[in-house]
Amino acid sequence: MRFEYKELKSLMPADSVYIAIVREPLELFISTFVYMYNVVPAFHAFPQHGKDSVELWLDQAEKYVKGKQRGSFSFFAKSGTFYDFGFDNWNESESYISNAISQIHFMFDLVLVSDHMDESLVLLSDVMNWSLNDVACMQINRRIHKSSLSSTDKARVREKVRRWNKADAALFDYFNATLWKKIESYGSRRMAQDVVKLKRINENLLDMCIDNKNGVDVSKLKNPKMRNLAYKPSGVSVTGFNIKANANNHTYCEQLIFPENVFMAKIFDLQYPKP
């Protein structure tokens, strides 16, 4: 869903809590290029897995998106996060971007940062008055083969990504700084202790539930429903998990590793039970 605050406000209870997430622009754009390659025609100028494809694409990005901005998934080609928040991702006016970020800051109770996921989840548990057990999780849908840019290459490509995705870069910088201010308010020592606790909980869940803690390609999932419904972008290997045959709490373990499509179907079944 693309975020539309006024529409949601009209539908949701007054005390609803609004949570979002951002990601460091370089890692986000590389991931987007690979995951969404087949549905974004503008990306097709270079091979999906070419060593220099992202950088070469960025060097002439304007050329490659020209005439291709109207496709259903064209927003992935430029500041896709900014688009997801409901704003014009092609508008590079500093005042427009700054005003949008101010609105997002007002609308959301917490913006997580995926690059600091443990700290973000601890803050989420605090905002929601949950225990750390309530935010325990496993990392599914992760690319098995990642790009291997050197630190020098990363620095150069990161600058190109940030220039092209100006709005996403501004979003990340603002909410990354905001996250660390929240961590400071939470208490740095307390945060460090809670991150250790959360890591331990997650590790215990892996020990209790998972057959191979490193995960497997989703094509090798034993559960046919999960294997068939898991998101499998063409040309990309992503991780899933198989449950131990003797897992103590099989249902709970299964829920932890549901692919998003399976999880969404479960939620719909609960919300709209069949007669």
C-alpha positions as CSV (number, residue, x, y, z in Angstrom):
1,M,0.0,0.0,0.0
2,R,1.2,3.5,-0.8
3,F,0.8,5.6,2.3
4,E,-2.1,8.1,2.4
5,Y,-2.4,9.6,5.8
6,K,-5.8,11.3,5.4
7,E,-7.4,8.1,4.1
8,L,-5.9,6.0,6.9
9,K,-7.0,8.5,9.5
10,S,-10.5,8.2,8.3
11,L,-10.4,4.4,8.6
12,M,-8.3,3.8,11.7
13,P,-9.0,4.3,15.4
14,A,-7.8,7.6,16.8
15,D,-5.2,5.9,19.0
16,S,-3.6,4.0,16.1
17,V,0.2,3.9,16.1
18,Y,2.1,4.6,12.8
19,I,5.3,2.8,12.2
20,A,7.6,3.0,9.1
21,I,11.1,1.9,8.1
22,V,13.9,3.3,6.0
23,R,17.2,1.9,4.7
24,E,20.6,3.2,3.8
25,P,20.4,4.4,0.1
26,L,23.2,2.4,-1.4
27,E,22.2,-1.0,0.0
28,L,18.5,-0.2,-0.8
29,F,19.2,0.7,-4.4
30,I,21.4,-2.3,-5.1
31,S,18.7,-4.5,-3.6
32,T,16.0,-2.8,-5.6
33,F,17.9,-3.1,-8.8
34,V,18.4,-6.8,-8.4
35,Y,15.0,-7.7,-6.8
36,M,12.9,-5.5,-9.1
37,Y,15.0,-5.8,-12.2
38,N,12.3,-7.8,-14.2
39,V,9.5,-5.4,-13.5
40,V,11.3,-2.1,-14.1
41,P,12.1,-1.6,-17.8
42,A,14.5,1.2,-17.1
43,F,16.9,-1.2,-15.4
44,H,17.2,-3.4,-18.5
45,A,20.0,-1.3,-20.1
46,F,22.5,-3.5,-18.1
47,P,22.6,-7.1,-16.9
48,Q,20.8,-7.9,-13.6
49,H,23.9,-9.3,-12.0
50,G,26.7,-7.3,-13.8
51,K,29.5,-6.3,-11.5
52,D,29.2,-2.7,-12.5
53,S,25.6,-2.6,-13.7
54,V,24.3,-0.3,-10.9
55,E,27.1,2.2,-11.3
56,L,26.9,2.2,-15.1
57,W,23.1,2.7,-14.9
58,L,23.5,5.6,-12.5
59,D,26.0,7.3,-14.8
60,Q,23.2,7.9,-17.3
61,A,20.0,7.3,-15.2
62,E,18.1,10.2,-16.8
63,K,18.6,8.6,-20.2
64,Y,17.3,5.2,-19.0
65,V,14.2,6.4,-17.2
66,K,13.1,8.7,-20.0
67,G,9.8,7.6,-21.3
68,K,9.6,4.8,-18.8
69,Q,8.2,6.7,-15.8
70,R,4.6,5.6,-16.4
71,G,5.1,1.9,-15.8
72,S,3.4,0.3,-12.8
73,F,6.7,-0.2,-11.0
74,S,8.6,2.8,-12.4
75,F,8.8,4.4,-8.9
76,F,11.4,1.8,-8.0
77,A,13.9,3.5,-10.3
78,K,14.1,6.7,-8.2
79,S,13.6,7.3,-4.5
80,G,11.1,4.5,-4.1
81,T,10.8,5.0,-0.3
82,F,9.8,8.6,-0.8
83,Y,7.1,7.4,-3.2
84,D,5.9,4.8,-0.7
85,F,5.4,7.5,1.8
86,G,3.0,9.2,-0.6
87,F,5.2,11.9,-2.1
88,D,6.4,12.8,-5.6
89,N,9.7,10.9,-6.0
90,W,10.6,12.9,-9.1
91,N,10.4,16.2,-7.4
92,E,13.9,17.2,-6.3
93,S,13.1,20.6,-4.8
94,E,14.9,20.9,-1.5
95,S,12.0,22.7,0.0
96,Y,9.5,20.0,-1.2
97,I,11.7,17.2,0.2
98,S,12.2,19.0,3.5
99,N,8.5,19.7,3.9
100,A,7.7,16.1,3.1
101,I,10.1,14.9,5.8
102,S,8.5,17.2,8.3
103,Q,5.1,15.8,7.5
104,I,6.4,12.2,7.8
105,H,8.0,13.1,11.2
106,F,4.6,14.4,12.3
107,M,2.6,11.4,11.0
108,F,4.7,8.5,12.3
109,D,5.3,7.5,15.9
110,L,8.5,5.7,15.0
111,V,10.6,5.2,11.9
112,L,12.8,2.2,12.1
113,V,16.1,1.9,10.3
114,S,16.7,-1.5,8.8
115,D,20.5,-1.1,9.1
116,H,20.1,-0.9,12.8
117,M,17.3,-3.4,13.1
118,D,18.0,-4.7,16.6
119,E,18.0,-1.2,18.1
120,S,14.9,-0.3,16.0
121,L,13.0,-3.4,17.3
122,V,13.9,-2.5,20.9
123,L,12.5,1.0,20.4
124,L,9.4,-0.6,18.8
125,S,8.8,-2.8,21.8
126,D,9.1,0.3,24.0
127,V,6.6,2.3,21.9
128,M,4.1,-0.5,21.8
129,N,4.6,-1.5,25.4
130,W,5.6,-5.0,24.3
131,S,8.2,-7.4,25.7
132,L,11.4,-8.2,23.7
133,N,9.8,-11.6,23.0
134,D,7.1,-9.8,21.0
135,V,9.6,-8.4,18.5
136,A,11.7,-11.6,18.2
137,C,12.2,-12.5,14.6
138,M,14.1,-14.3,11.8
139,Q,15.5,-12.8,8.7
140,I,13.7,-14.3,5.7
141,N,13.7,-13.2,2.1
142,R,17.4,-12.2,2.3
143,R,19.6,-12.3,-0.8
144,I,21.9,-15.3,-0.6
145,H,24.4,-13.8,-3.1
146,K,25.2,-10.2,-2.4
147,S,27.3,-7.7,-4.3
148,S,31.0,-7.6,-3.5
149,L,31.9,-4.0,-3.9
150,S,35.2,-2.9,-2.4
151,S,35.2,-0.2,0.2
152,T,36.5,2.3,-2.4
153,D,33.9,1.3,-5.0
154,K,31.2,1.5,-2.3
155,A,32.1,5.0,-1.4
156,R,32.0,6.1,-5.1
157,V,28.8,4.3,-5.9
158,R,27.1,5.5,-2.7
159,E,27.6,9.1,-3.8
160,K,26.1,8.4,-7.2
161,V,23.1,6.6,-5.5
162,R,22.6,9.5,-3.1
163,R,22.7,12.1,-5.9
164,W,20.1,10.2,-8.0
165,N,17.9,9.2,-5.0
166,K,18.1,12.6,-3.4
167,A,14.8,12.3,-1.6
168,D,15.6,8.8,-0.2
169,A,19.0,10.0,0.9
170,A,17.4,12.9,2.8
171,L,14.9,10.6,4.4
172,F,17.5,8.2,5.5
173,D,19.8,10.9,7.0
174,Y,17.0,12.5,8.9
175,F,15.4,9.4,10.4
176,N,18.8,7.7,11.0
177,A,19.7,10.7,13.1
178,T,16.3,10.7,14.7
179,L,16.7,7.0,15.6
180,W,20.0,7.7,17.5
181,K,18.4,10.6,19.4
182,K,15.7,8.2,20.5
183,I,18.3,5.7,21.5
184,E,20.0,8.3,23.6
185,S,16.7,9.2,25.3
186,Y,16.1,5.5,25.8
187,G,19.5,5.2,27.4
188,S,22.6,3.9,25.6
189,R,23.6,1.4,28.3
190,R,20.0,0.2,28.6
191,M,19.8,-0.1,24.8
192,A,23.0,-2.1,24.6
193,Q,21.8,-4.5,27.3
194,D,18.4,-5.0,25.5
195,V,20.0,-5.6,22.1
196,V,22.1,-8.4,23.7
197,K,18.9,-9.8,25.2
198,L,17.1,-9.6,21.9
199,K,19.9,-11.3,20.0
200,R,19.9,-14.1,22.6
201,I,16.1,-14.6,22.2
202,N,16.5,-14.7,18.4
203,E,19.4,-17.2,18.7
204,N,17.3,-19.4,21.1
205,L,14.4,-19.3,18.6
206,L,16.8,-20.5,15.8
207,D,18.0,-23.3,18.0
208,M,14.4,-24.3,19.0
209,C,12.8,-24.0,15.6
210,I,15.1,-24.2,12.6
211,D,16.7,-27.1,10.8
212,N,19.5,-25.1,9.3
213,K,20.2,-21.8,11.0
214,N,21.8,-20.3,7.9
215,G,18.6,-20.9,5.9
216,V,18.0,-22.4,2.5
217,D,17.0,-21.1,-0.9
218,V,13.2,-20.8,-0.9
219,S,13.0,-23.3,-3.7
220,K,14.2,-25.9,-1.1
221,L,11.5,-25.2,1.5
222,K,9.9,-28.5,2.6
223,N,6.5,-27.0,3.2
224,P,4.9,-26.9,-0.3
225,K,2.6,-24.0,0.6
226,M,5.5,-21.8,1.8
227,R,7.6,-22.9,-1.1
228,N,4.9,-22.0,-3.7
229,L,3.8,-18.7,-2.1
230,A,7.2,-17.4,-1.1
231,Y,8.3,-14.3,-3.1
232,K,10.8,-15.5,-5.7
233,P,12.1,-12.7,-7.8
234,S,13.4,-13.9,-11.1
235,G,17.2,-14.4,-11.1
236,V,17.6,-14.0,-7.4
237,S,18.2,-16.6,-4.6
238,V,16.5,-15.6,-1.3
239,T,16.5,-17.4,2.0
240,G,13.8,-19.2,3.8
241,F,13.8,-21.7,6.7
242,N,12.7,-25.2,7.3
243,I,11.4,-26.2,10.7
244,K,12.9,-28.9,12.8
245,A,10.7,-32.0,12.8
246,N,10.8,-32.1,16.6
247,A,10.3,-28.4,17.2
248,N,8.8,-27.8,20.7
249,N,6.2,-25.3,19.5
250,H,5.7,-26.1,15.9
251,T,2.9,-23.6,15.3
252,Y,4.8,-20.7,16.7
253,C,7.9,-21.7,14.8
254,E,5.9,-21.9,11.6
255,Q,4.5,-18.4,12.1
256,L,8.0,-17.0,12.6
257,I,9.1,-18.1,9.2
258,F,5.9,-17.4,7.1
259,P,6.8,-15.6,3.8
260,E,4.9,-12.3,3.6
261,N,2.4,-13.7,1.1
262,V,1.5,-16.6,3.5
263,F,1.4,-14.3,6.5
264,M,-0.9,-11.8,4.7
265,A,-3.3,-14.6,3.6
266,K,-3.5,-15.7,7.3
267,I,-4.4,-12.2,8.4
268,F,-7.0,-11.9,5.7
269,D,-8.5,-15.2,6.8
270,L,-8.8,-13.9,10.4
271,Q,-10.2,-10.6,9.3
272,Y,-12.7,-12.0,6.7
273,P,-13.5,-15.6,7.8
274,K,-15.2,-17.7,5.2
275,P,-18.9,-18.4,6.0
